[in-house]
Amino acid sequence: MPPPKSPLAAGELAEFEEVARLIAQARRKVWSGVSRALAPQGESVLGWAVVATLARLGPLSQRDLAEMIGQHPAGISRQLAELDTAGLTTRTPDAGDRRCRLVALTPAGRRWHRRWRPRVLAAVGGVLGVLDAGERDGLRALLHKVLAPSVVKAEPARRRAVRATLR
């Protein structure tokens, strides 16, 4: 029996593979730039990603945090152990689901975020500086469109739901 025919022509498949590769390479380039800014001081890109996401969205479950950052939950768990030890984050049981742990920034975590944010923004600007403001806006809009149904539109609703459980 012949294999099922793909709905994509060979050229379309090559285009999708190229786009996926370019997105991965762009992410790696941004993360490398941020790493160069953080690593000399003993800080990590993943630590920054966790703290910045919590600063932007407020408390999240470990699973949601991993999804938002695009990391495996086990890697997030290890990073959270380091951030907890440093006093930057806390993990508490979710009142609505005792199996779930909510991650939140501590006051020290918020200060850490404010301290490193200008350096991280400068590093990202060094990578994305090849684009003018209109191109950066266009890139952001396209990425939001690609992610729309799952991650990007879920952010405000998830933030409200988590904050409601903390009251």
N, C-alpha and C positions, 0 to 999 in steps of 0.2 A: 504494500500500500504506500503510495507516495506521501511525503510529508504535506501537511496542510499549507496552502498558499498564504503567504503573509499579505496583509492588506497594504503594506508599504512597498513601493518600488525600490529597487536597489539604490537609486539616487537619493530618495527620501530617507532611507535608513542611514546612508552615509552622512546626510545633513544632520540627522538627530544625533548620531555618534559624535560628530564634530561639535555640535552645540554642547552636549554633555561634557566633552573633554575640555572645551573652552571655559565652561562654568567652573569645573573642578580646578583648572589651572588658575583662573582668576581668584578663586577662593584661597588657593595655596599662596598666591602672590601677596594677597592682602594679609593673610595670617603670617607670612614670613616677614613682612614689613613691620607688623605689630610685634612679632617676636623679637626683632632687632631692637625695638624700643624698650621692651620689658625685660628680656633675658639678662642683660648686664646687671640688673638690680635683683635678680633671682625670682622674678615674677614670670608667670606663664600665660600664654595666649588663651588656653582653655579656662584658666582662672579668671582672666579678664572677661571672656565670653559669658561665663556664669554670672559674675558680679554685674556686668553691664545689662544682661537680660533681666536679672532681678531688679535692678535699679529702674529699668524701663517699664516692667510689667507688674512689679510687686511680687508677693509670695506665689510660688508655683509648686506643684507636685514634682518630685524628682523625674517622673516619667515625662511630664509636660516640658520640664526644663530641658531634658535630653532631646526631645523632639524639636523644640524651638532652636536649639543650638546645632542640631544635626549631628549629635554624637550618640554613641552607644550608651545605654543606661549604666553599664558597669563602669565605664570611663568617667561618667558624671559622678557616680558614687565615690570613686577614689578621689576625684578632685574635691568633692564636697567634704570628705574627711580632712583634707589639707586645709580647706577654707574654714571649716569648723574649728580646727585646732588653732588656726591663726586668729580666731575670734571675729571673722568677717561674715559668717553665715550661721544660722541656726536651723535645725530640723526638728519639727514638732509633729505629733500625730494630728491628722486631719479629723476634726470633730465629726464630719459626715462619713468618713471611711477610715476606721482605725488601722487598716492595712497600709494606708497611704501616708506618706510623710510630706509635710509642707516645708519648703525651703524659703527662708527669708533673710534679708540682709540685716545685720546688726548696725548700730550707729557707726562702729568702726568700719564696717563694710561700705557704708555710704561715704564716709570720709576717704577711704581707699579709692573708691570709684572717682570721686571728685579730684583726687590727687593725680591719678593716672590718665583720666579722660583727655586732657589736652595733648599729652604725648601720643596717645593712641590715635586721636583724630589727625594729628600731624603725620603719623605714619601712614594712615589710610589715605590722607590727602596726597602723600608722596606717590602712592600707587595710582590713585584715580585722578591725579592732577593732569594726566594726559587728555582728560575729557573736559570740555567746557561745561558751564553750569547747565545748559540745556541738554547736553548729552548725558550728564549725571542724572538729571531729572527723568529723562527718557529711559535710561537703564533701570532706575529704581521703579518706574511705572511698569516696565515690562516684567521685571522680577516679581512685583506684587501680583501682576496678572497671572503669571505662571503658578504662583503659590496660593492664589486667592481662595479657592474653596476650603482648603485645609488649614493652613497655618496662619496666614496674615489676617483673615477676617475673624478667626477664632480668638485672636489676642484680646480685644476689649471684652468680649463675653466671658472669657475664661478669667480675666482679671476681676470682673465684677463678681463672678461666682466664688472665687477663692476668697476675696475680701469679705463676702457675706458670711462665709463659714468662720472667719476670724472674729466676727462681732459677738 
